[in-house]
Amino acid sequence: MNLELEVQNATSTQALPAEADFRQWVRAALEGRRDDTELTLRIVDSEESRELNRRYRGQDRPTNVLSFPFEAPPPVVTSLLGDLVICAPVVTQEAREQGKAEADHWTHLVVHGVFHLLGYDHLNDAQAEEMEGLERGILEGLGIADPYA
């Protein structure tokens, strides 16, 4: 698999996973689903997350992960999958509140976001069951417990 991953650090949070970790997690989510892929992963603070969440989802609060799939106009063929935006302070807070290792929560949110870029969603029970099942399998392969348990 050819992966072009740009990691943009736009947060004041100091303790972030290494770029190699992000690359491993993205690859795990894409394995067997896409060959050539380009995507951007932007790590942000609460203010930027809140603004993007308000602008694109109508929710006036920061959120853990936002996905922005790229849809090329016909007849353009591209390996560009889209952009993920992850809010570092929300990841830290959620991990603490949920009693999870912060690295495990980062892994889950990257995998979850990539699945959104691939077109998966959880708007109804059937979609959620499919998406969560795929996530569980990938996370288990990475040695991470079921985040939905």
KOLNUMAR-760993 format. One line per 5 residues: number of its first residue (from 1); their letters; for each residue z negated, y, x of N, C-alpha, C, O. Coordinates in steps of 0.05 Angstrom, whole numbers, always signed. Layout:
NUM	A	Z,Y,X,Z,Y,X,Z,Y,X,Z,Y,X; ... .
***
This chain:
1	MNLEL	+0,-24,+17,+0,+0,+0,+0,+25,+18,-15,+27,+37; +17,+44,+11,+18,+69,+25,+3,+90,+9,+11,+96,-13; -19,+100,+19,-35,+119,+5,-37,+145,+21,-45,+145,+44; -29,+167,+8,-33,+193,+19,-55,+206,+3,-50,+214,-20; -78,+209,+15,-101,+220,+1,-110,+246,+15,-116,+246,+39 .
6	EVQNA	-110,+267,+0,-121,+292,+10,-148,+297,-2,-151,+298,-26; -169,+299,+15,-196,+305,+6,-202,+334,+12,-201,+343,+35; -207,+349,-9,-214,+377,-7,-244,+381,-12,-254,+374,-33; -258,+392,+8,-286,+397,+5,-291,+426,-2,-288,+444,+14; -297,+430,-28,-303,+457,-38,-331,+459,-49,-336,+473,-69 .
11	TSTQA	-349,+445,-36,-377,+444,-45,-396,+453,-22,-389,+450,+1; -419,+463,-30,-439,+469,-10,-457,+445,-4,-473,+445,+14; -453,+423,-20,-468,+399,-16,-462,+387,+12,-438,+384,+19; -482,+381,+27,-479,+372,+54,-474,+342,+56,-457,+333,+71; -489,+326,+41,-488,+297,+43,-466,+286,+25,-471,+280,+1 .
16	LPAEA	-442,+283,+36,-420,+272,+21,-411,+246,+34,-415,+242,+58; -399,+228,+18,-387,+204,+30,-366,+212,+51,-354,+234,+49; -360,+195,+69,-339,+199,+89,-312,+196,+76,-309,+182,+56; -292,+209,+88,-265,+207,+78,-256,+178,+77,-241,+170,+59; -264,+163,+97,-257,+134,+98,-268,+119,+73,-255,+101,+63 .
21	DFRQW	-292,+127,+64,-303,+115,+40,-286,+122,+16,-279,+104,+0; -279,+147,+13,-262,+155,-10,-236,+140,-10,-227,+130,-30; -224,+137,+14,-199,+122,+17,-202,+93,+8,-185,+82,-6; -224,+80,+17,-229,+52,+10,-232,+50,-21,-221,+31,-32; -246,+67,-34,-251,+66,-62,-225,+70,-78,-220,+57,-98 .
26	VRAAL	-209,+90,-69,-184,+95,-83,-165,+70,-80,-153,+62,-99; -164,+60,-56,-147,+36,-51,-156,+12,-69,-139,-2,-80; -182,+9,-71,-192,-13,-87,-183,-10,-116,-176,-30,-129; -184,+14,-127,-176,+19,-154,-146,+16,-158,-137,+8,-180; -130,+22,-138,-101,+21,-140,-89,-7,-133,-67,-13,-141 .
31	EGRRD	-105,-23,-120,-95,-49,-110,-82,-65,-133,-94,-71,-154; -56,-72,-129,-41,-88,-148,-31,-71,-172,-19,-82,-190; -36,-45,-171,-28,-28,-194,-7,-8,-185,+10,+0,-202; -8,+0,-160,+12,+19,-149,+16,+14,-120,-3,+6,-106; +40,+18,-110,+45,+14,-82,+43,+40,-67,+24,+44,-51 .
36	DTELT	+61,+58,-71,+60,+84,-58,+46,+104,-76,+54,+108,-99; +26,+117,-65,+11,+136,-82,+2,+160,-65,-8,+157,-43; +5,+183,-77,-7,+208,-67,-26,+219,-87,-20,+219,-111; -49,+227,-78,-68,+241,-96,-86,+259,-80,-91,+255,-56; -97,+278,-95,-117,+297,-83,-144,+292,-96,-146,+288,-121 .
41	LRIVD	-164,+291,-80,-192,+288,-89,-206,+314,-80,-210,+318,-56; -215,+330,-100,-228,+355,-94,-257,+352,-101,-264,+346,-124; -275,+358,-82,-304,+357,-87,-313,+386,-91,-309,+403,-74; -326,+391,-114,-333,+418,-121,-362,+421,-128,-377,+401,-130; -371,+446,-131,-397,+452,-141,-396,+456,-171,-375,+454,-184 .
46	SEESR	-419,+460,-183,-422,+461,-213,-405,+483,-225,-394,+479,-247; -404,+506,-212,-389,+529,-224,-359,+522,-228,-348,+528,-249; -347,+511,-208,-318,+504,-210,-314,+482,-230,-295,+482,-246; -332,+462,-230,-330,+440,-249,-332,+451,-278,-317,+443,-296; -352,+468,-282,-356,+480,-308,-331,+495,-318,-323,+492,-341 .
51	ELNRR	-320,+511,-300,-296,+527,-308,-273,+509,-315,-259,+513,-335; -268,+488,-299,-246,+470,-304,-251,+454,-330,-233,+450,-346; -276,+446,-334,-283,+430,-358,-279,+448,-383,-270,+438,-404; -287,+473,-381,-284,+492,-403,-254,+497,-409,-246,+496,-432; -239,+502,-388,-211,+508,-391,-194,+485,-402,-177,+489,-419 .
56	YRGQD	-199,+461,-392,-182,+439,-398,-193,+419,-419,-178,+404,-431; -219,+420,-423,-231,+401,-443,-247,+416,-464,-257,+403,-483; -250,+442,-462,-264,+457,-482,-294,+452,-482,-308,+458,-502; -305,+443,-459,-334,+437,-457,-346,+456,-436,-338,+455,-413; -364,+472,-444,-376,+493,-426,-399,+482,-410,-422,+491,-414 .
61	RPTNV	-394,+463,-393,-414,+451,-375,-400,+437,-353,-377,+428,-356; -413,+434,-330,-401,+418,-309,-401,+389,-317,-418,+380,-333; -383,+374,-305,-382,+345,-311,-377,+330,-285,-370,+342,-265; -382,+304,-286,-381,+288,-262,-353,+286,-250,-349,+291,-226; -333,+279,-266,-306,+275,-256,-285,+285,-276,-288,+279,-300 .
66	LSFPF	-265,+299,-266,-243,+307,-283,-218,+295,-270,-215,+295,-245; -199,+286,-286,-174,+275,-276,-151,+291,-288,-150,+298,-311; -132,+296,-270,-108,+312,-278,-84,+296,-269,-73,+299,-247; -74,+278,-287,-51,+262,-279,-26,+279,-276,-22,+299,-291; -9,+272,-257,+16,+286,-254,+38,+271,-269,+42,+247,-265 .
71	EAPPP	+53,+286,-285,+75,+275,-299,+101,+289,-290,+105,+312,-298; +117,+275,-275,+141,+287,-264,+162,+289,-287,+164,+271,-303; +177,+310,-287,+198,+313,-307,+221,+294,-300,+227,+289,-276; +234,+283,-320,+257,+266,-315,+279,+282,-302,+282,+306,-310; +293,+273,-283,+295,+246,-271,+279,+244,-245,+285,+227,-229 .
76	VVTSL	+260,+262,-240,+245,+263,-215,+228,+237,-212,+214,+229,-230; +231,+225,-188,+215,+202,-181,+196,+210,-159,+205,+221,-139; +170,+205,-163,+151,+214,-143,+128,+194,-142,+122,+179,-161; +114,+193,-119,+91,+176,-117,+65,+192,-123,+43,+181,-122; +68,+217,-131,+45,+234,-137,+31,+224,-162,+44,+224,-184 .
81	LGDLV	+6,+216,-160,-9,+206,-183,-24,+229,-197,-25,+229,-222; -35,+247,-182,-49,+270,-194,-73,+278,-177,-74,+273,-153; -91,+292,-191,-115,+303,-177,-140,+294,-191,-142,+292,-215; -160,+289,-175,-187,+283,-184,-205,+306,-175,-203,+315,-152; -223,+314,-192,-243,+335,-185,-270,+323,-191,-276,+316,-214 .
86	ICAPV	-287,+320,-170,-314,+309,-174,-334,+330,-166,-332,+343,-146; -354,+333,-184,-375,+353,-180,-399,+341,-165,-413,+325,-177; -402,+348,-140,-423,+336,-123,-451,+339,-135,-466,+319,-135; -459,+363,-144,-486,+365,-155,-491,+348,-180,-513,+337,-184; -470,+344,-196,-473,+327,-220,-476,+298,-211,-492,+283,-223 .
91	VTQEA	-461,+289,-191,-463,+262,-181,-492,+257,-171,-504,+236,-178; -503,+275,-156,-530,+272,-146,-550,+271,-168,-568,+254,-168; -548,+289,-188,-566,+290,-210,-565,+264,-227,-585,+253,-234; -540,+256,-233,-537,+231,-250,-548,+207,-236,-561,+190,-248; -542,+204,-210,-552,+181,-195,-582,+180,-196,-594,+159,-200 .
96	REQGK	-595,+203,-192,-624,+204,-193,-634,+197,-221,-653,+181,-224; -623,+209,-242,-631,+204,-269,-627,+175,-278,-643,+164,-293; -606,+163,-268,-599,+135,-276,-610,+114,-257,-606,+90,-261; -625,+123,-236,-637,+104,-218,-617,+88,-201,-621,+65,-196; -595,+101,-194,-574,+88,-179,-573,+100,-151,-580,+122,-146 .
101	AEADH	-563,+83,-132,-558,+94,-106,-535,+114,-108,-515,+109,-122; -538,+137,-95,-518,+158,-97,-491,+148,-88,-471,+155,-100; -490,+133,-66,-464,+122,-57,-450,+105,-78,-426,+105,-81; -466,+89,-92,-455,+72,-113,-444,+89,-136,-423,+82,-147; -457,+110,-142,-448,+127,-164,-422,+142,-155,-403,+144,-171 .
106	WTHLV	-421,+151,-130,-396,+162,-120,-373,+142,-123,-351,+149,-132; -378,+118,-114,-357,+97,-115,-348,+93,-144,-324,+93,-149; -366,+91,-162,-359,+87,-190,-342,+110,-201,-322,+106,-214; -350,+134,-195,-336,+157,-206,-308,+160,-194,-289,+168,-208; -305,+153,-169,-278,+153,-157,-260,+132,-170,-238,+138,-178 .
111	VHGVF	-271,+108,-173,-255,+87,-186,-249,+95,-215,-227,+91,-224; -269,+105,-229,-266,+113,-257,-244,+135,-259,-226,+133,-277; -245,+154,-242,-225,+176,-242,-197,+166,-236,-178,+174,-249; -194,+147,-217,-168,+136,-211,-157,+122,-235,-133,+123,-241; -174,+107,-250,-164,+93,-274,-155,+113,-295,-135,+107,-309 .
116	HLLGY	-168,+136,-297,-157,+156,-315,-130,+166,-306,-112,+170,-323; -126,+170,-280,-100,+178,-270,-79,+157,-275,-55,+164,-279; -87,+132,-276,-68,+110,-282,-62,+107,-311,-45,+91,-319; -76,+123,-328,-70,+123,-357,-91,+108,-374,-87,+106,-398; -112,+98,-361,-133,+84,-377,-151,+105,-389,-154,+127,-378 .
121	DHLND	-163,+98,-411,-182,+117,-424,-203,+101,-439,-203,+76,-439; -222,+115,-450,-245,+102,-464,-250,+117,-490,-274,+122,-497; -229,+124,-505,-232,+139,-529,-241,+122,-553,-253,+132,-572; -236,+96,-551,-246,+78,-572,-258,+53,-558,-256,+50,-534; -271,+36,-574,-285,+13,-562,-267,-5,-547,-274,-15,-525 .
126	AQAEE	-243,-11,-557,-225,-29,-544,-216,-18,-517,-215,-32,-497; -209,+8,-516,-201,+21,-491,-225,+21,-471,-221,+15,-447; -248,+27,-481,-272,+28,-464,-278,+0,-452,-284,-2,-428; -275,-20,-468,-281,-47,-459,-261,-55,-437,-269,-67,-417; -236,-49,-441,-216,-55,-421,-221,-40,-395,-222,-52,-373 .
131	MEGLE	-224,-14,-397,-228,+2,-373,-254,-5,-358,-254,-8,-333; -276,-8,-373,-301,-15,-360,-300,-43,-347,-312,-47,-326; -286,-61,-360,-283,-88,-348,-268,-87,-321,-277,-100,-302; -247,-71,-320,-233,-69,-295,-250,-55,-273,-250,-63,-250; -265,-35,-282,-282,-21,-263,-304,-40,-252,-309,-40,-228 .
136	RGILE	-316,-55,-270,-337,-74,-262,-326,-93,-240,-339,-99,-220; -302,-104,-245,-290,-122,-225,-286,-110,-198,-292,-122,-178; -276,-86,-198,-271,-72,-172,-298,-66,-158,-301,-71,-135; -317,-56,-174,-343,-49,-162,-357,-74,-152,-370,-73,-131; -355,-96,-167,-367,-121,-157,-355,-129,-131,-369,-138,-113 .
141	GLGIA	-329,-126,-128,-315,-132,-103,-324,-115,-80,-322,-122,-57; -335,-91,-86,-345,-73,-66,-375,-76,-62,-388,-61,-48; -387,-96,-76,-416,-101,-73,-433,-83,-89,-457,-78,-82; -423,-72,-111,-438,-53,-127,-443,-65,-155,-426,-76,-167; -468,-62,-164,-477,-73,-189,-463,-59,-212,-452,-37,-209 .
146	DPYA	-462,-72,-235,-450,-62,-260,-462,-35,-267,-486,-33,-273; -446,-14,-266,-457,+13,-272,-463,+17,-302,-476,+36,-309; -453,-1,-319,-457,+2,-348,-480,-15,-358,-487,-14,-382; -493,-30,-340,-515,-48,-348,-539,-31,-355,-560,-43,-363 .
***
